[in-house]
Amino acid sequence: MFANRRVLVAVVAAFALIFALGVGWLVRTAAADDPTSTSADTSTSSSSSSSDSGSDTADGSVPQDDLALPDSESDTDTDTGQPDSGEGGEEPGTTDDNNEAPRPAKTVRVNGPQGGGAMEDSCRFFVNQFSVTMKVKKVFLNGADDGLYRAAGHCPLSTNPELPSGSKPCSTATRLDTSEGCYTGVQLEKELRRGDGENEGEPKKYEARVTVVFGGVCESANGAPCSEESVAREKPSGSRPVPVEWKATTEVLVVYGKSEAEKSSPSPSASASVSASASASASPSPET
């Protein structure tokens, strides 16, 4: 009798244990399949992602420095012309937690020829000696005397054999492939220019410089200027090109204008006109 009761108690305990385990498994499965829980997790994840994204937007991408110079006829850029150090701020090209596209690299100032090749006193030319195509971004007068303006139509193309064939004036958007060149110069306002044969007195000298800003893109660290340390450390690639900028300034350009004596004396044409007018007023009118 007692043996049968012990067996019965053992069987009931076993069934109770199995029942408890089954209930626990069902509760865990229901919690895993609960759409409310999934939605809450997704909302929490989305909120966290949005917070991270907002932080990135607030910090901002690395700016495209120096992508445009002041639109003026004089050089107001106080930059020393040395390559950017690349120090400070978040390293460009890093990606955020959402694996978005890399941030654009900042523009890097590179070293290039200065002064320009000689053509005549008032003109100079520049040649693209880099391995990438360069485009003129800006051209402006730099420290010019009054009466001078930029002009290249008078520049001679045959005075210097180093001027590449097919060179064109340096103007905004002019593209120069490797070994191609462009030229620039200054001219004096017409009323200040010396006339033919007028050599009385010492001519007045007018001076100016012209600055040309060229821009290009490096997609690797091979060849100048992409091999420069300031560019190579940005790790340029096809998916993350690095903009580069070459700022070139001519030697002093000189134009000679009228002397003070020429400015004060009337021109031959003006003198002839005055004489003719005086003669006409002095001659008697015919009698009627």
C-alpha positions in Angstrom: 0.0 0.0 0.0 2.7 2.4 1.1 4.9 1.3 -1.9 2.1 2.1 -4.3 1.6 5.5 -2.7 5.3 6.4 -3.1 5.2 5.4 -6.8 2.1 7.6 -7.2 3.8 10.6 -5.5 6.9 10.2 -7.7 4.8 10.1 -10.9 2.9 13.2 -9.9 6.2 15.1 -9.1 7.6 14.1 -12.4 4.6 15.4 -14.3 4.7 18.6 -12.3 8.3 19.2 -13.2 7.6 18.5 -16.9 4.7 20.9 -16.7 6.8 23.7 -15.2 9.5 23.3 -17.8 6.9 23.4 -20.6 5.3 26.6 -19.2 8.7 28.3 -19.0 9.5 27.3 -22.6 6.2 28.6 -23.8 6.7 32.0 -22.0 10.2 32.4 -23.5 9.0 31.6 -27.0 6.1 34.1 -26.7 8.4 36.8 -25.6 10.7 36.2 -28.5 7.9 36.4 -31.0 6.2 39.5 -29.5 6.0 42.2 -32.2 5.7 44.9 -29.6 9.1 44.0 -28.2 10.7 43.9 -31.6 9.2 47.3 -32.5 10.5 48.7 -29.3 14.0 47.4 -29.9 13.9 48.7 -33.5 12.7 52.1 -32.3 15.5 52.2 -29.7 18.1 51.3 -32.3 16.7 53.8 -34.8 16.7 56.5 -32.1 20.3 55.7 -31.3 21.3 55.7 -35.0 19.5 59.1 -35.5 21.4 60.5 -32.5 24.7 59.4 -34.0 23.8 60.8 -37.4 22.7 64.1 -35.9 26.1 64.3 -34.1 27.9 63.8 -37.4 25.8 66.5 -39.1 26.5 68.9 -36.2 30.2 68.2 -36.5 30.0 68.7 -40.3 32.1 67.2 -43.0 35.7 68.4 -43.5 35.1 71.6 -45.5 36.2 72.1 -49.0 38.6 74.7 -48.0 39.8 77.1 -50.3 37.6 75.7 -53.2 36.9 79.7 -54.3 39.2 82.9 -53.8 37.8 86.4 -53.2 36.2 87.8 -56.4 38.3 91.0 -56.5 40.9 92.7 -58.7 43.5 92.7 -55.9 44.9 89.9 -53.8 43.1 89.8 -50.4 44.2 86.3 -49.6 46.6 86.4 -46.7 47.6 82.7 -47.1 51.4 82.2 -47.1 51.1 79.8 -50.1 52.6 76.9 -48.1 50.9 73.5 -48.2 48.3 72.8 -45.6 49.6 71.0 -42.6 46.5 68.7 -42.4 46.6 69.1 -38.6 43.5 69.7 -36.4 39.9 68.4 -36.7 38.7 65.0 -37.5 40.7 63.0 -40.0 38.9 63.3 -43.3 37.7 60.2 -45.1 36.5 58.3 -42.0 33.1 56.6 -42.1 30.5 56.6 -39.4 28.8 53.7 -37.6 26.3 53.3 -40.4 29.0 52.6 -43.0 28.0 55.6 -45.1 30.2 56.9 -47.9 33.5 58.5 -46.8 33.5 62.2 -46.2 35.2 64.4 -48.9 38.8 65.3 -48.4 39.8 68.9 -47.9 41.6 70.8 -50.6 45.4 70.6 -50.2 47.7 73.5 -51.4 50.6 72.1 -53.3 53.9 73.5 -54.5 54.3 74.6 -58.1 56.4 76.9 -60.3 56.2 80.6 -59.5 57.1 83.7 -61.4 56.1 82.4 -64.9 58.1 82.2 -68.1 59.0 85.5 -69.8 57.3 86.7 -72.9 57.8 90.4 -72.6 57.8 92.9 -69.8 54.0 92.8 -69.4 53.3 89.1 -70.0 54.2 85.7 -68.4 53.2 82.1 -69.0 52.7 79.0 -66.8 53.1 75.4 -67.8 51.3 72.5 -66.1 54.2 70.2 -65.0 52.0 68.0 -62.9 50.8 64.5 -63.8 47.1 65.5 -63.4 44.9 67.9 -65.4 44.8 71.4 -63.8 41.9 73.9 -64.4 42.1 77.6 -63.8 39.9 78.5 -60.9 40.6 82.2 -60.5 42.8 85.0 -62.1 43.2 88.4 -60.5 45.5 91.4 -60.4 47.8 91.6 -57.4 49.1 94.9 -56.2 48.5 96.8 -59.5 49.2 100.4 -60.1 46.2 102.5 -61.1 45.6 102.4 -64.8 46.5 98.8 -65.4 44.1 96.0 -66.2 44.4 92.3 -67.1 44.8 91.6 -70.8 46.6 88.9 -72.8 45.7 89.8 -76.4 49.0 91.7 -76.9 51.2 89.0 -75.5 53.7 87.7 -78.1 53.7 83.9 -78.6 57.0 83.5 -80.4 59.5 85.3 -78.0 60.1 82.3 -75.8 60.6 78.7 -77.3 59.6 77.2 -73.9 56.0 78.4 -74.4 54.2 75.2 -75.4 52.5 75.3 -78.8 48.8 75.9 -78.6 49.0 77.8 -75.3 45.9 79.8 -74.5 45.2 82.8 -72.2 44.8 82.0 -68.5 41.1 82.5 -67.9 38.5 80.9 -65.6 37.8 77.3 -66.5 40.8 76.9 -68.8 42.0 73.3 -68.7 45.6 72.4 -68.9 46.7 68.8 -69.4 50.3 67.8 -68.5 52.8 70.0 -70.4 50.2 72.4 -71.7 50.5 76.2 -70.9 48.5 79.4 -70.6 49.7 83.0 -70.4 48.5 86.2 -68.8 49.5 89.9 -68.8 48.5 93.5 -68.1 47.8 96.5 -70.3 47.6 100.2 -69.6 44.5 102.2 -70.2 44.6 103.8 -73.7 44.8 107.4 -72.6 47.9 106.6 -70.6 49.8 104.8 -73.3 52.8 106.3 -75.1 52.2 107.4 -78.7 54.4 106.5 -81.6 57.5 108.5 -81.8 56.8 110.3 -78.5 60.0 110.1 -76.5 60.0 113.4 -74.8 60.9 113.0 -71.1 61.2 109.9 -68.9 58.2 107.5 -69.4 56.2 106.6 -66.3 56.5 103.0 -65.2 53.4 101.0 -64.1 53.8 97.7 -62.3 51.6 94.8 -61.3 51.5 91.1 -60.6 48.9 88.6 -61.7 47.9 85.6 -59.6 46.5 82.4 -61.2 44.9 79.7 -59.1 44.8 76.2 -60.6 42.9 73.2 -59.3 43.1 69.5 -59.9 42.2 66.1 -58.4 44.4 63.3 -57.1 43.0 59.7 -57.3 46.3 58.1 -56.2 49.6 59.0 -54.5 51.6 58.5 -57.7 53.2 61.4 -59.6 53.4 65.1 -58.7 51.7 66.7 -57.0 49.8 63.7 -55.6 53.1 62.2 -54.3 53.7 65.3 -52.0 53.5 64.3 -48.4 50.6 66.7 -47.7 48.5 64.9 -50.4 49.7 61.3 -49.9 48.8 61.3 -46.2 45.2 61.9 -47.2 45.3 58.6 -49.0 43.7 59.6 -52.3 41.8 57.0 -54.3 39.2 56.7 -57.0 36.5 56.4 -54.4 37.9 59.3 -52.4 39.8 61.8 -54.6 41.7 64.6 -53.0 41.4 68.1 -54.5 44.7 70.0 -54.9 45.4 73.6 -55.6 48.4 75.4 -57.1 48.5 79.2 -56.6 51.0 80.8 -59.0 52.0 84.5 -59.0 53.9 86.2 -61.8 57.1 88.2 -61.5 56.5 92.0 -61.5 54.9 93.0 -64.9 55.9 96.4 -66.3 54.2 98.7 -68.7 55.6 102.2 -69.6 53.2 105.0 -70.1 53.3 108.7 -71.1 55.8 110.9 -69.4 54.6 114.0 -67.5 55.6 116.2 -70.5 53.6 114.1 -72.9 50.6 114.3 -70.6 50.7 118.1 -70.4 51.4 118.7 -74.1 48.6 118.3 -76.6 48.8 115.4 -79.1 49.8 116.2 -82.8 46.2 115.6 -83.9 44.8 117.9 -81.3 47.3 120.6 -82.3 46.4 120.3 -85.9 42.7 120.6 -85.0 43.3 123.7 -83.0 45.4 125.3 -85.8 42.7 124.6 -88.4 40.0 126.0 -86.2 42.1 129.2 -85.6 42.7 129.6 -89.4 39.0 129.3 -90.2 38.1 131.9 -87.7 40.8 134.3 -88.9 39.9 134.2 -92.6 37.4 136.9 -93.8 34.0 135.9 -94.9 33.2 136.4 -98.6 31.2 139.6 -99.4 27.8 139.4 -100.8 
